[in-house]
Amino acid sequence: APGIEIMREVVVGEPVTVLEIESCTASLVVVGSRGLSRFGSLLLGSTAGHLAAHAACPVLVVRGRPNPGGPVLLAADGSPAARGAVEFAFAQASLHGTDLIALHAWNTRTERAYDSPADPPVVTYDEDRLRDEEQRVLTEALDGLGEKYPDVSVDRRLVRGRIRHTLIEASAEAGLVVVGARGRGGFAGLLLGSVSQALLHHAHCPVAVVRTGEV
């Protein structure tokens, strides 16, 4: 990539602190999934995990088998917290000339944003009504982005199944997974939701975590 200007800098300090500060003036932070650590068995390094939850810009954690030509996989949960992730996913697909898979997974035990861990999940047995509602969620999550990025081909997938398992399985065909920091499946007060954490630990390709308001 001869056209890219590279600036090199060695900074003394705690890595997570230095990188978090640098993220305030960056458009993207890129890290490996596990770096120099005495905990060799950890699936996700402490630096990557901390930045995914606290960085001031999107964080790309490179893991799995990078496939630059693969489609961008968007974890579309329809929450306000994930709007930045939707825009980031469209922008990446447009930039790299790849397709976009917008996947919304659902099941009869719907995963909503609870006020506390003690709150029970919503249980419904009207599957047709729930499916229609989840289809609406997917449609609204992508609202307006098709017009902004007309060059991006979008494959909309509404999948009934375990959310984390479905997304991890779908990541095997993707070049990049994009997820919000905390969507409908996370607890209020947690900076990084369970779906984001699962993808950072187990996705088959690089994962970009985009926090609320980041583009």
Secondary structure, DSSP 8 states (H G I E B T S, - for coil): -TT---------S-HHHHHHHHGGG-S-EEEESS-S-S-TT-SS-HHHHHHHHH-SS-EEEE-S---TTS-EEEE----GGGHHHHHHHHHHHHHHT--EEEEEEE-SEE---BSSTTS--EE---HHHHHHHHHHHHHHHTTTHHHH-TT--EEEEEEES-HHHHHHHHGGG-SEEEEESS-TTSBTT-SS-HHHHHHHHH-SS-EEEE-TT--
